[in-house]
Amino acid sequence: MKAPISRPSAWKLSWALAALAVLGCSDAAWACNTPVYRYAMYNWPSAPYRVFHFHRGEPAEADKAVNAAIEALSENRETPTNIFVDSIDLTKTDLDKLPKPVKEAFEAHEDGEPTHLVFTPWGVKIFSGRLNKDILKAMSESPARTRIAKLLQQGNTTVLLFVPGKDKKETARVQKEIKEVIRRGASGEIPIDAALALPPTPGADGKQPDEDAMAEAAKTKIATIKVNRSDEAEQWLIRSLMTVESDLPELADEPMVFAVYGRGRALEPYVGKGIDADNLTDVVMFLGSACSCTVKEMNPGSDLLFKWNWDTTAEVL
């Protein structure tokens, strides 16, 4: 992995990717012959965001409607959403039996008792207050997330999600670095096992793939999307991304690039000067590599909230 990462978390990502590559190659039981990004799409269901609804006795009608809407989102087979609601009657529930982060967030709420708390799959609170259907819609879907899902469905190894900082020169520099990585992928310059994109055995005519077929298979599809922090339609996406690591809110002025793959899983970002074509190439190599640990929890990344049918996407890849 490359060295010029300017923050500990980016170092952690680089070392994690390297360690996973070694782990996957060291034992066939932990390895597979499918690239990480495809294996993730085929085998790793998105972890749910948890909504905790607090009430005393019979819930208010408006809250019942919101809870029903959340259940409808999670149970919709055509466009399911990785979200789940827990209804907690405070007249019957001991707060000490709740997960510690939930109990602490409930007790720390400054404006009386919160009606809803929303937590990411990795246990970070991203909302405290009262949900309504408009908030729920913004929370569960947005133009950028729909675009990301479509790009992944088109077979891209990853979508490089770029969140610009305040420095316009840095924004231009990062966009240039991303463009270079995409160029490398399209020209076949990123080292991957091209055989993974070909049938495992020769065709019916018994001939091995020719050089042109191998050259085409060696190309790596990479996409990108830019999401500004000020975009009102993407506030829930930004809010989730900024909790992938605890120190990201402190770096709000810096540009960030998150590699999104699988069923909407975002890797820890490269930030500021740590964003360069070589580092991003390392990420693409990891995601395109067959030498990987197949256990989801042992792979880096955090699941984002998507309203999307990933099973259908997996079927067309």
Secondary structure, 3 states (H helix, E strand, C coil): CCCCCCCHHHHHHHHHHHHHHHHHHHCHHHCCCCCHHHHHHHHCCCCCEEEEEEECCCCCHHHHHHHHHHHHHHHCCCCCECEEEEEEECCCCCHHHCCHHHHHHHHHCCCCCCCEEEECCCCCEEEEECCCHHHHHHHHCCHHHHHHHHHHHCCCCEEEEEECCCCHHHHHHHHHHHHHHHHHHHHCCCCCCHHHHCCCCCCCCCCCCCHHHHHHHCCCCEEEEECCCCCHHHHHHHHHHCCCCCCHHHHCCCCEEEEEECCCEECCCEEHHHCCHHHHHHHHHHHHCCCCCCCHHHCCCEECCCECCHHHHHHHC
